[in-house]
Amino acid sequence: MEQYEIENIKSNLQTYLETKGYRTDKFFTCINPEHADKHPSMKYYDDNHVHCFGCGVTYDLIGAISAIEHLDHKEAFKKAIEYYGRKTLTPETILRQKTIKNEEKTAKNYEKAYKYWQNALKDNFEAQKYLLSRGIDLPTANRFGLGFNCFKSKDMNMAAVVIPISNSCFSARNIYPDEEMRYFKPKHCDVELFNKQAMTNKKPICVITEGELDCLSFEALNVNCVGLGSANNVNLFIESEKDKNKTFIIALDNDDAGEKWSQKLKEYFKENKIKFAEFDNCGYKDPNEALVKDRNAFTQSIFSLIKKLEKQNNAEM
């Protein structure tokens, strides 16, 4: 078999995963049989591979078949040919399909949609009520360009608050949390940090959270904060530009994943001699829950910690 034929077969990874019940437009449960993945930590990439940010494995189509169907590599390769080897494409056809796919991916830009959705939020009482129930006031929502939209497709039907992350990526939160579809990001959405300018601005302290709503919970109190989007994006934070003279406050979720990636951040800060502290979210699962359940305690606790850190920084000058 020619190499281009093998690559064509491997290009069916997304189709294979979805036929097995995995949603490739968001993080899904790791398929590594040796990884008891309690929090979805595997991501599909358009160059036909998946990577788990929990256990670190990376699979192409052959590896995925091997993991899911418990086959050795040779048997998995035969299965891949059986599933997808019937139609052989020429190298020119494959190249043309990849070019079209890349053009479709880069064409997505939500700048105009954001403006429309922002206006929609101003006229939607239910969406405003949802934000207020999560402790996010309207001035904060306006400052970060939050909007409202109804998303409808064969797989999804939700009324959602939209949180812009970049021109090509956003996070949508269902304003009716009892519905089955509670949260999503658009397909082909590049992984980016939320409010990443908080890492490089002139403010001396920056809080690090997981979710965008957690980040907005601090920003609603005018506390400088960056959101990872997911605990699995700690490596993206580490690789991103930042002011290493800042003091960073780690405020990830109080769960297994949050504890794991908090430890990774602490190791990074220690190795690079960057000042940091930890915030326990007042004992709640995440900052947003703390804000909603006890706003006064949450406010007092974070400002008490910030005051302490500022005092320490002034003493070192």
NORLIN-V903909 format. One record per helix or strand of 3 or more residues. SS is the DSSP state (@ for helix, = for strand). FROM is the first residue (numbers start at 1). LEN is the number of residues. If there is no record, write none. Layout:
BEGIN
ss=SS from=FROM len=LEN
ss=SS from=FROM len=LEN
END
This chain:
BEGIN
ss=@ from=3 len=8
ss=@ from=13 len=7
ss== from=42 len=4
ss== from=49 len=4
ss=@ from=61 len=9
ss=@ from=73 len=12
ss=@ from=91 len=16
ss=@ from=111 len=12
ss=@ from=125 len=9
ss=@ from=138 len=6
ss== from=147 len=6
ss== from=157 len=10
ss== from=169 len=6
ss== from=183 len=3
ss=@ from=196 len=4
ss== from=205 len=5
ss=@ from=212 len=8
ss== from=225 len=3
ss=@ from=231 len=9
ss== from=247 len=4
ss=@ from=256 len=16
ss== from=276 len=3
ss=@ from=281 len=3
ss=@ from=287 len=7
ss=@ from=295 len=22
END
